[in-house]
Amino acid sequence: MRQIQEYDVVRVAVLKERDRSFDGSDGVKRPPQIGDMATVCHEYEPNDLTATVAVEMVNEDGLTIWLADFDRDELELVSRHQ
């Protein structure tokens, strides 16, 4: 399994915490769901494969649907930022 890195596009594959804390823009925010596509916006500990990452999903207007922390093993890599 390749390490998920900052700016990678990922798909939520597993939700270990269904009631996880999240933030988002008023009027569009909702909790993360399996199948959502989003971008890793921060690696808290880049050299630690078990450390959580911050992931953000936005809509077509650039408003944040959700911003939440995930374990890397909850995510599947879709594409790598080049």
VENKAPE-V937004 format. One record per backbone hydrogen bond with DSSP energy under -1.0 kcal/mol. NH is the residue of the N-H (numbers start at 1). CO is the residue of the C=O. If there is no record, write none. Layout:
nh=(NH & NH)
co=(CO & CO)
//
This chain:
nh=(7 & 8 & 9 & 10 & 11 & 12 & 13 & 14 & 23 & 25 & 28 & 29 & 30 & 35 & 36 & 38 & 39 & 40 & 41 & 42 & 44 & 48 & 51 & 53 & 54 & 55 & 56 & 57 & 59 & 62 & 65 & 66 & 67 & 68 & 70 & 74 & 75 & 76 & 78 & 79)
co=(40 & 5 & 79 & 38 & 76 & 36 & 74 & 74 & 67 & 64 & 25 & 25 & 65 & 12 & 33 & 10 & 56 & 8 & 54 & 54 & 52 & 45 & 48 & 70 & 42 & 68 & 39 & 66 & 63 & 59 & 57 & 57 & 23 & 55 & 53 & 71 & 72 & 11 & 9 & 9)
//
